[in-house]
Amino acid sequence: MSRIRAAVLTLAWAVVPAIQAATPEPKPMTTVKPIKVSAAEAVGPIFRSKYAVKSQTGPDGPATDVLMLRSKDRRLEVGLYEAGASESDIAAYEDDEFFFIVEGKITLTSTDGSVIAAEAGEGVAIPKGWKGHWSTPGYRKFYVTYDMPEHK
């Protein structure tokens, strides 16, 4: 391995965790009263608001999360999310999620080969633990996630 390549890899191993640590956790827009987001805000302006948290890493590449509400037990989250083009194999989806696509499209291919293609104006529910492939040219969505505790 060349010295330059080794130096780049060493720098990447040092910088990526620092970027991840420096990315602030999204703060909800509200936890004490109702709020609304118009269709016009959801297709752009909300992603430039003070509540928008941008990240450069992750399976969606650069993405922006706008958390509207988080339950007190931190299991339920509601918000808006935008991401660019990505392809990702999902070993086990982290939460139960419902999302409504505002712009773009998403194709989900389950491990059994079944395919769901959803685009703007359509909603999708994904159960926690789903396995498959996620493909998108980019999208914006409203989302609701729930992280059910594991029962033994």
Residue frames as qw, qx, qy, qz and C-alpha x, y, z in Angstrom:
[[0.000, 0.892, 0.451, 0.000, 0.00, 0.00, 0.00],
 [0.402, 0.540, -0.045, 0.738, 1.41, 3.37, -0.90],
 [0.279, -0.200, -0.479, 0.808, 2.21, 5.90, 1.82],
 [0.239, -0.078, -0.121, -0.960, -0.34, 8.33, 0.37],
 [0.614, -0.287, -0.588, -0.442, -3.12, 5.74, 0.40],
 [0.558, -0.279, -0.671, 0.400, -2.19, 4.70, 3.95],
 [0.111, -0.086, -0.277, 0.950, -2.24, 8.35, 5.05],
 [0.414, -0.175, -0.316, -0.835, -5.65, 8.90, 3.45],
 [0.657, -0.314, -0.669, -0.151, -7.09, 5.79, 5.14],
 [0.435, -0.220, -0.571, 0.661, -5.63, 6.84, 8.50],
 [0.093, -0.005, 0.067, -0.993, -7.13, 10.31, 8.09],
 [0.535, -0.247, -0.503, -0.632, -10.51, 8.85, 7.11],
 [0.609, -0.324, -0.705, 0.164, -10.55, 6.62, 10.21],
 [0.283, -0.225, -0.420, 0.832, -9.87, 9.71, 12.34],
 [0.154, -0.002, -0.120, -0.981, -12.22, 12.15, 10.58],
 [0.452, -0.307, -0.671, -0.502, -15.40, 10.06, 10.05],
 [0.461, -0.485, -0.688, 0.281, -15.98, 9.39, 13.79],
 [0.184, -0.271, -0.219, 0.919, -15.31, 13.08, 14.51],
 [0.258, -0.113, -0.396, -0.874, -17.91, 14.12, 11.91],
 [0.506, -0.402, -0.732, -0.215, -20.41, 11.65, 13.34],
 [0.421, -0.432, -0.561, 0.566, -19.77, 12.91, 16.88],
 [0.080, -0.186, -0.025, 0.979, -20.06, 16.53, 15.73],
 [0.277, -0.330, -0.606, -0.668, -23.44, 15.95, 14.05],
 [0.287, -0.135, 0.506, -0.802, -25.96, 17.23, 16.59],
 [0.082, 0.336, 0.935, -0.073, -28.88, 15.08, 17.65],
 [0.135, -0.470, -0.454, -0.745, -32.11, 16.46, 16.16],
 [0.081, 0.187, 0.591, -0.781, -34.14, 18.53, 18.62],
 [0.134, 0.572, 0.797, 0.141, -37.90, 18.26, 18.19],
 [0.005, 0.453, 0.234, 0.860, -39.78, 21.29, 16.94],
 [0.482, -0.437, 0.158, -0.743, -42.23, 20.86, 19.81],
 [0.329, -0.073, -0.925, 0.174, -43.16, 18.54, 22.64],
 [0.022, 0.292, 0.640, -0.711, -45.85, 20.62, 24.34],
 [0.448, 0.544, 0.260, -0.660, -48.30, 21.79, 21.67],
 [0.738, 0.450, 0.486, 0.128, -49.55, 20.90, 18.18],
 [0.068, -0.587, 0.389, 0.706, -47.62, 22.10, 15.15],
 [0.772, 0.510, 0.375, -0.058, -48.20, 21.83, 11.43],
 [0.289, -0.380, 0.553, 0.683, -46.07, 21.80, 8.31],
 [0.614, 0.591, 0.082, -0.517, -47.64, 22.88, 5.03],
 [0.875, 0.323, 0.306, 0.192, -47.14, 21.02, 1.76],
 [0.405, 0.869, -0.131, 0.252, -45.16, 24.02, 0.47],
 [0.325, -0.788, 0.501, -0.150, -42.80, 23.88, 3.50],
 [0.857, -0.188, 0.480, -0.011, -42.36, 20.10, 3.19],
 [0.827, 0.481, 0.170, 0.237, -40.94, 20.31, -0.34],
 [0.587, 0.514, -0.139, 0.611, -38.03, 22.52, 0.63],
 [0.068, -0.759, 0.204, -0.615, -38.09, 25.39, 3.13],
 [0.800, -0.566, 0.069, -0.189, -38.42, 23.18, 6.24],
 [0.930, 0.015, -0.041, 0.366, -35.08, 21.55, 5.34],
 [0.413, 0.477, -0.157, 0.759, -33.39, 24.94, 5.68],
 [0.468, -0.787, -0.119, -0.384, -35.02, 25.79, 9.03],
 [0.126, -0.668, 0.608, -0.411, -33.23, 26.02, 12.36],
 [0.816, -0.216, 0.435, -0.312, -34.62, 22.55, 13.18],
 [0.871, 0.446, -0.199, -0.054, -32.94, 20.88, 10.19],
 [0.561, -0.603, 0.548, 0.146, -30.01, 18.63, 11.11],
 [0.699, 0.608, -0.343, -0.158, -27.74, 17.76, 8.22],
 [0.732, -0.418, 0.520, 0.138, -25.47, 14.72, 8.20],
 [0.361, 0.671, -0.544, -0.350, -22.84, 13.69, 5.69],
 [0.052, 0.276, -0.960, -0.005, -22.56, 10.02, 6.65],
 [0.605, 0.135, 0.615, -0.487, -24.89, 7.07, 6.63],
 [0.507, 0.207, 0.800, 0.246, -26.55, 4.79, 4.10],
 [0.357, 0.831, 0.426, 0.004, -28.34, 7.73, 2.43],
 [0.506, 0.312, 0.048, 0.802, -25.18, 9.81, 2.06],
 [0.003, 0.054, -0.210, 0.976, -25.85, 13.49, 2.76],
 [0.270, -0.560, -0.754, -0.209, -29.27, 13.74, 4.41],
 [0.118, -0.292, 0.247, -0.916, -31.36, 16.20, 6.42],
 [0.336, -0.434, -0.830, 0.097, -33.65, 15.30, 9.31],
 [0.225, -0.369, 0.101, -0.896, -36.30, 17.64, 10.74],
 [0.265, -0.261, -0.891, 0.261, -37.67, 16.11, 13.92],
 [0.318, -0.518, -0.246, -0.755, -41.16, 17.41, 14.66],
 [0.693, -0.508, 0.168, -0.483, -41.92, 15.35, 17.77],
 [0.458, 0.215, -0.837, 0.208, -40.25, 12.78, 19.99],
 [0.708, -0.557, -0.353, -0.252, -42.18, 10.96, 22.71],
 [0.390, -0.791, 0.379, -0.280, -40.97, 11.28, 26.29],
 [0.862, -0.274, 0.423, 0.052, -39.85, 7.64, 26.26],
 [0.008, 0.656, -0.576, -0.488, -37.93, 8.36, 23.01],
 [0.509, 0.083, 0.847, 0.133, -39.55, 5.40, 21.23],
 [0.429, 0.718, 0.540, 0.090, -41.80, 7.38, 18.86],
 [0.216, -0.428, 0.199, 0.855, -40.50, 9.99, 16.42],
 [0.455, 0.749, 0.481, 0.029, -42.31, 12.07, 13.79],
 [0.198, -0.679, 0.225, 0.670, -40.58, 14.28, 11.27],
 [0.674, 0.725, -0.030, -0.139, -39.43, 15.00, 7.75],
 [0.644, -0.398, 0.520, 0.396, -36.37, 13.56, 6.05],
 [0.631, 0.744, -0.125, -0.184, -34.59, 14.19, 2.77],
 [0.626, -0.406, 0.581, 0.326, -31.82, 12.19, 1.19],
 [0.341, 0.608, -0.494, -0.519, -30.08, 11.81, -2.13],
 [0.826, 0.265, -0.434, -0.244, -29.54, 8.79, -4.32],
 [0.295, -0.499, 0.781, -0.230, -28.61, 5.59, -2.52],
 [0.812, 0.053, -0.542, -0.211, -28.54, 1.81, -2.74],
 [0.234, -0.485, 0.689, -0.485, -28.50, -0.14, 0.51],
 [0.609, -0.141, -0.776, -0.087, -28.87, -3.72, 1.63],
 [0.471, -0.522, 0.276, -0.655, -30.86, -3.80, 4.87],
 [0.306, 0.123, -0.925, 0.190, -29.97, -6.68, 7.23],
 [0.253, -0.555, -0.769, 0.192, -32.76, -5.78, 9.69],
 [0.041, -0.681, -0.189, -0.706, -34.78, -2.53, 9.63],
 [0.223, 0.154, -0.605, 0.749, -34.25, -0.75, 12.96],
 [0.273, 0.189, 0.503, -0.798, -37.80, 0.45, 13.78],
 [0.308, 0.609, 0.727, 0.072, -41.39, 0.09, 12.68],
 [0.076, -0.345, 0.126, 0.927, -41.91, 2.97, 10.25],
 [0.412, 0.719, 0.557, 0.058, -44.63, 4.58, 8.22],
 [0.205, -0.409, 0.186, 0.870, -43.60, 7.22, 5.70],
 [0.476, 0.771, 0.410, -0.108, -45.37, 9.34, 3.12],
 [0.557, 0.004, 0.326, 0.763, -43.24, 10.41, 0.16],
 [0.122, 0.824, 0.181, -0.523, -43.47, 14.12, -0.66],
 [0.441, 0.777, -0.350, -0.282, -40.94, 14.09, -3.53],
 [0.061, 0.520, -0.846, -0.103, -38.95, 11.38, -5.29],
 [0.906, -0.014, -0.252, -0.340, -39.35, 7.64, -5.18],
 [0.322, -0.495, 0.784, -0.192, -38.14, 4.60, -3.26],
 [0.813, 0.130, -0.487, -0.292, -37.98, 0.96, -4.36],
 [0.491, -0.461, 0.666, -0.322, -37.96, -1.76, -1.69],
 [0.732, 0.217, -0.605, -0.226, -37.04, -5.31, -2.67],
 [0.749, -0.473, 0.354, -0.301, -37.67, -7.88, 0.06],
 [0.217, -0.462, 0.852, 0.117, -35.42, -10.90, 0.43],
 [0.612, 0.252, 0.743, -0.098, -38.24, -13.06, -1.01],
 [0.314, 0.131, 0.609, 0.716, -37.97, -11.04, -4.25],
 [0.074, 0.812, 0.577, 0.054, -41.20, -9.03, -3.86],
 [0.329, 0.102, 0.064, 0.937, -40.86, -5.39, -4.90],
 [0.008, -0.858, -0.472, 0.201, -42.67, -2.25, -3.77],
 [0.354, 0.216, 0.159, 0.896, -42.04, 0.92, -5.76],
 [0.121, -0.819, -0.503, 0.247, -43.46, 4.05, -4.10],
 [0.347, 0.334, 0.155, 0.863, -43.38, 7.64, -5.30],
 [0.069, -0.023, 0.234, -0.969, -44.60, 11.09, -4.28],
 [0.594, -0.131, -0.116, -0.785, -48.13, 10.94, -2.92],
 [0.843, -0.114, -0.502, -0.157, -47.82, 7.36, -1.64],
 [0.466, -0.653, 0.475, -0.363, -47.23, 5.92, 1.82],
 [0.716, 0.206, -0.665, 0.056, -45.31, 2.84, 2.90],
 [0.686, -0.610, 0.281, -0.280, -45.22, 0.86, 6.15],
 [0.602, 0.406, -0.666, 0.170, -42.08, -1.14, 6.97],
 [0.820, -0.550, -0.112, -0.110, -41.99, -3.51, 9.96],
 [0.288, -0.761, 0.577, -0.063, -39.04, -3.61, 12.33],
 [0.648, -0.242, 0.716, 0.092, -36.69, -6.39, 11.23],
 [0.753, 0.626, 0.125, -0.159, -37.56, -6.19, 7.51],
 [0.536, -0.383, 0.559, 0.505, -34.74, -7.48, 5.32],
 [0.641, 0.637, 0.406, 0.136, -34.12, -6.43, 1.75],
 [0.485, 0.059, 0.230, 0.842, -32.71, -3.80, -0.58],
 [0.058, 0.854, 0.297, -0.424, -33.49, -0.05, -0.54],
 [0.468, 0.149, 0.414, 0.767, -32.97, 1.91, -3.76],
 [0.097, 0.884, 0.381, -0.252, -33.72, 5.57, -4.47],
 [0.493, 0.509, 0.135, 0.692, -32.70, 8.41, -6.80],
 [0.097, 0.098, -0.324, 0.936, -33.50, 10.72, -3.85],
 [0.328, -0.599, -0.683, -0.259, -36.59, 11.60, -1.83],
 [0.147, -0.271, 0.391, -0.867, -38.31, 13.74, 0.78],
 [0.498, -0.355, -0.770, -0.181, -40.73, 12.13, 3.21],
 [0.525, -0.532, 0.267, -0.608, -42.84, 12.61, 6.32],
 [0.565, 0.091, -0.814, 0.094, -42.07, 9.74, 8.70],
 [0.669, -0.538, 0.228, -0.459, -43.32, 8.15, 11.90],
 [0.559, 0.265, -0.769, 0.157, -41.04, 5.60, 13.59],
 [0.723, -0.546, 0.166, -0.388, -41.64, 3.47, 16.64],
 [0.370, 0.411, -0.806, 0.211, -39.01, 1.42, 18.43],
 [0.840, -0.389, -0.144, -0.349, -40.83, -1.34, 20.31],
 [0.290, -0.619, 0.705, -0.189, -38.81, -2.76, 23.19],
 [0.529, 0.187, -0.816, -0.139, -37.74, -6.37, 22.77],
 [0.756, -0.379, 0.238, -0.477, -39.73, -8.83, 24.90],
 [0.281, 0.370, -0.884, 0.046, -38.05, -11.96, 26.16]]
